[in-house]
Amino acid sequence: MTSRRPVPTADEVWRTYDAAEARLTAPLCTRMLDLARVGPGMRVLDLAAGRGEPAIAAAHRVGPVGSVLGVDLSADMLAMAAERAAREAEALRRDGFIRLGGVTRIVVAARVDSAAPPTVLP
């Protein structure tokens, strides 16, 4: 008789490969933020924020007068992003503001006359 290992949860898989994933996707994240021209003072919305990339990287770029909102359907993924934000708390206090939250439906409205409309990252 063979015993089967239990199937890992998505959270367990992501936690196992998080460091490798972060290392492999860092250039892509940087390029995406460059193409979106994310910079000081901007307001950024990261839909499907997952483990916090690119939301946390964007928070470092927008600075203390900007803000980033990262949202995701998965509470487990948001927990990972919150843990990472906590590890980088000192730098984020200096560099920028990030807020993470779960959603089941998103309604985004921007005033047409807004001087700084939000930047939306895929």
Secondary structure, 3 states (H helix, E strand, C coil): CCCCCCCCCHHHHHHHHHHHHHHHHHHHHHHHHHHCCCCCCCEEEEECCCCCCCHHHHHHHHCCCCEEEEEECCHHHHHHHHHHHHHCHHHHHHHCCEEEEECCCCCCCCCCCCCCCCEEEC
